[in-house]
Amino acid sequence: MTATASPPLTPADRNTTPAPAPPAAEGTPPPGAPDRAAAWAELVRLPALFTVPGDTLAGLAAAGGRPGARTLLPIGSSLCLYAAGMVLNDWADRAEDAEERPHRPLPSGRIRPAAALTAACGLTGAGLLLAARAGRPALAVAAPLAATVWAYDLALKHTPAGPAAMAAARGLDLLMGAAAAGSTRAAVPSAALLGCHTLAVTAVSRRETTGGSAAAPLAALAATGVLTRLVTHRRVRLPAGRRAAAAPGLPGSTPAGGPRTTPGGAVTAALAAAYAATAARPYFHAALNPSPPLTQRAVGGGIRATVPLQAALAARSGATATSLLIAALAPAGRLFARRRALRKVSIT
């Protein structure tokens, strides 16, 4: 198509014709509701939300439960509390982000600090309400989980206790799924393994804007190897219902005196390998060159690795179907992470 030149404006035309709006920059969302929705999606770290349901499902599997309609209550509680923590994180760091991450929703002015704080309070209340609907045991875990989230964001994040607090929050989130199934005792080992992984990722994330430290990525790489071995080789006491399925003469059983296996052992091994592959490579690169971009990739890889780890924990509890359900969350998270607007914001 050939462009045609417009006739020059007369002085009268210049006084009466409004100036055309400047063209929008490529990739800039139009003003209005879509832009606000994208800003809130960035604020709550939408791609990272797909790592949350696996906590509940892995805890449920460890306690011998199976997913059902009521499982949506603790999952909803976990999602609300996680999102509250992300929003509160940016509210507490808004002055620091104005210098180091001015593109984030609060320092860029796309979301007001008062709105963010109100949202954090509302999401926390909704999370506790959903936990209460799931049962008193779930609420008994959700309350300290919410307290840990707020303590981390407001007081502990920049202290030596910060990574441990974040690890405790992930572990409690898994235990809430077990509590909704009636018992947390059997889920403690899984919560400890998930907490150790979270501790390693959080330690790396403390240098994501400055870089310069190979120690944290190396420690995280070593932790990944240890966790992979523990998930695939450590003896696991199956929940009562699954112990019956693994009785001698049935699939998953072993002869007396032989090595102990669990149902879905091959699935556990495959998921543990996926966990190691997802986390280890970016940790290794960050250890070789601890620059901010590679450190941020290591943090992203560690968070993405949470999903296969959760799935492996469910599989080693004998819940193969639940583990595959958890694993299916990973592609959805990657799909949203590829969106241009959501690539601008770190997921920690």
RATA-V469511 format. One record per residue. N is the residue number from 1. RES is the residue in three letters. SS is DSSP state (A for helix, B for strand, O for the rest). OMEGA is omega in whole degrees, -180 to 180 (none if undefined). Layout:
# RATA-V469511
n,res,ss,omega
N,RES,SS,OMEGA
N,RES,SS,OMEGA
This chain:
# RATA-V469511
n,res,ss,omega
1,MET,O,-179
2,THR,O,179
3,ALA,O,178
4,THR,O,-179
5,ALA,O,177
6,SER,O,178
7,PRO,O,-180
8,PRO,O,179
9,LEU,O,174
10,THR,O,176
11,PRO,A,180
12,ALA,A,179
13,ASP,A,-178
14,ARG,A,-179
15,ASN,A,-173
16,THR,A,-176
17,THR,O,179
18,PRO,O,179
19,ALA,O,179
20,PRO,O,180
21,ALA,O,179
22,PRO,O,-179
23,PRO,O,180
24,ALA,O,177
25,ALA,O,-179
26,GLU,O,179
27,GLY,O,180
28,THR,O,-178
29,PRO,O,180
30,PRO,O,179
31,PRO,O,176
32,GLY,O,-174
33,ALA,A,-180
34,PRO,A,180
35,ASP,A,179
36,ARG,A,179
37,ALA,A,179
38,ALA,A,179
39,ALA,A,178
40,TRP,A,177
41,ALA,A,176
42,GLU,A,-175
43,LEU,A,-178
44,VAL,O,-179
45,ARG,O,-174
46,LEU,A,179
47,PRO,A,-178
48,ALA,A,179
49,LEU,A,180
50,PHE,O,175
51,THR,O,-172
52,VAL,O,-177
53,PRO,A,180
54,GLY,A,175
55,ASP,A,-179
56,THR,A,-176
57,LEU,A,177
58,ALA,A,176
59,GLY,A,177
60,LEU,A,-180
61,ALA,A,-179
62,ALA,A,180
63,ALA,O,179
64,GLY,O,180
65,GLY,O,177
66,ARG,O,-179
67,PRO,O,178
68,GLY,O,-178
69,ALA,O,-179
70,ARG,O,177
71,THR,A,179
72,LEU,A,-180
73,LEU,A,177
74,PRO,A,176
75,ILE,A,178
76,GLY,A,178
77,SER,A,179
78,SER,A,-180
79,LEU,A,-180
80,CYS,A,-178
81,LEU,A,177
82,TYR,A,179
83,ALA,A,177
84,ALA,A,179
85,GLY,A,179
86,MET,A,180
87,VAL,A,180
88,LEU,A,177
89,ASN,A,-179
90,ASP,A,177
91,TRP,A,-179
92,ALA,A,-176
93,ASP,O,-172
94,ARG,A,179
95,ALA,A,178
96,GLU,A,-180
97,ASP,A,178
98,ALA,A,178
99,GLU,A,-173
100,GLU,A,-177
101,ARG,O,-175
102,PRO,O,-180
103,HIS,O,-178
104,ARG,O,-172
105,PRO,O,-178
106,LEU,O,-180
107,PRO,O,178
108,SER,O,177
109,GLY,O,-179
110,ARG,O,176
111,ILE,O,-180
112,ARG,O,178
113,PRO,A,-180
114,ALA,A,178
115,ALA,A,179
116,ALA,A,180
117,LEU,A,177
118,THR,A,179
119,ALA,A,180
120,ALA,A,178
121,CYS,A,-179
122,GLY,A,179
123,LEU,A,177
124,THR,A,178
125,GLY,A,179
126,ALA,A,179
127,GLY,A,179
128,LEU,A,179
129,LEU,A,179
130,LEU,A,177
131,ALA,A,178
132,ALA,A,177
133,ARG,A,179
134,ALA,A,179
135,GLY,O,-178
136,ARG,A,178
137,PRO,A,179
138,ALA,A,178
139,LEU,A,179
140,ALA,A,175
141,VAL,A,-177
142,ALA,A,-178
143,ALA,A,176
144,PRO,A,176
145,LEU,A,178
146,ALA,A,179
147,ALA,A,179
148,THR,A,179
149,VAL,A,-179
150,TRP,A,179
151,ALA,A,179
152,TYR,A,-175
153,ASP,A,-173
154,LEU,A,-173
155,ALA,A,-167
156,LEU,A,-170
157,LYS,O,-175
158,HIS,O,177
159,THR,O,177
160,PRO,O,-180
161,ALA,O,-176
162,GLY,A,-180
163,PRO,A,179
164,ALA,A,179
165,ALA,A,178
166,MET,A,178
167,ALA,A,179
168,ALA,A,180
169,ALA,A,179
170,ARG,A,179
171,GLY,A,178
172,LEU,A,179
173,ASP,A,177
174,LEU,A,180
175,LEU,A,178
176,MET,A,175
177,GLY,A,178
178,ALA,A,180
179,ALA,A,178
180,ALA,A,178
181,ALA,O,174
182,GLY,O,-178
183,SER,O,178
184,THR,O,-173
185,ARG,A,-177
186,ALA,A,-177
187,ALA,A,-177
188,VAL,A,178
189,PRO,A,179
190,SER,A,179
191,ALA,A,180
192,ALA,A,179
193,LEU,A,178
194,LEU,A,178
195,GLY,A,178
196,CYS,A,176
197,HIS,A,-179
198,THR,A,177
199,LEU,A,-179
200,ALA,A,-179
201,VAL,A,-178
202,THR,A,178
203,ALA,A,177
204,VAL,A,-175
205,SER,A,-178
206,ARG,O,178
207,ARG,O,-173
208,GLU,O,178
209,THR,O,-178
210,THR,O,-177
211,GLY,O,172
212,GLY,O,-179
213,SER,O,176
214,ALA,O,-175
215,ALA,A,-178
216,ALA,A,177
217,PRO,A,178
218,LEU,A,178
219,ALA,A,179
220,ALA,A,178
221,LEU,A,178
222,ALA,A,179
223,ALA,A,179
224,THR,A,178
225,GLY,A,180
226,VAL,A,-179
227,LEU,A,179
228,THR,A,179
229,ARG,A,-180
230,LEU,A,-179
231,VAL,A,-174
232,THR,A,-174
233,HIS,A,-176
234,ARG,O,178
235,ARG,O,-178
236,VAL,O,174
237,ARG,O,-177
238,LEU,O,171
239,PRO,O,-172
240,ALA,A,-178
241,GLY,A,-179
242,ARG,A,174
243,ARG,A,179
244,ALA,A,180
245,ALA,A,-179
246,ALA,O,180
247,ALA,O,-179
248,PRO,O,178
249,GLY,O,179
250,LEU,O,180
251,PRO,O,179
252,GLY,O,-180
253,SER,O,178
254,THR,O,177
255,PRO,O,179
256,ALA,O,179
257,GLY,O,180
258,GLY,O,179
259,PRO,O,-177
260,ARG,O,174
261,THR,O,177
262,THR,O,176
263,PRO,O,180
264,GLY,O,-179
265,GLY,A,178
266,ALA,A,177
267,VAL,A,178
268,THR,A,-179
269,ALA,A,-179
270,ALA,A,-180
271,LEU,A,177
272,ALA,A,177
273,ALA,A,177
274,ALA,A,176
275,TYR,A,-178
276,ALA,A,-179
277,ALA,A,-179
278,THR,A,-175
279,ALA,A,-168
280,ALA,A,-174
281,ARG,A,178
282,PRO,A,175
283,TYR,A,-179
284,PHE,A,179
285,HIS,A,179
286,ALA,A,177
287,ALA,A,178
288,LEU,A,-179
289,ASN,O,-175
290,PRO,O,176
291,SER,O,178
292,PRO,A,-179
293,PRO,A,-179
294,LEU,A,176
295,THR,A,177
296,GLN,A,176
297,ARG,A,179
298,ALA,A,178
299,VAL,A,179
300,GLY,A,178
301,GLY,A,178
302,GLY,A,180
303,ILE,A,177
304,ARG,A,-180
305,ALA,A,179
306,THR,A,-176
307,VAL,A,177
308,PRO,A,176
309,LEU,A,177
310,GLN,A,-179
311,ALA,A,178
312,ALA,A,178
313,LEU,A,177
314,ALA,A,-178
315,ALA,A,-179
316,ARG,A,173
317,SER,O,179
318,GLY,O,-178
319,ALA,O,-175
320,THR,A,-179
321,ALA,A,179
322,THR,A,180
323,SER,A,178
324,LEU,A,176
325,LEU,A,178
326,ILE,A,-178
327,ALA,A,-179
328,ALA,O,179
329,LEU,A,-176
330,ALA,A,180
331,PRO,A,179
332,ALA,A,178
333,GLY,A,179
334,ARG,A,179
335,LEU,A,180
336,PHE,A,-180
337,ALA,A,180
338,ARG,O,-179
339,ARG,O,-172
340,ARG,A,-177
341,ALA,A,-176
342,LEU,A,177
343,ARG,A,-174
344,LYS,O,-172
345,VAL,O,174
346,SER,O,-178
347,ILE,O,174
348,THR,O,none
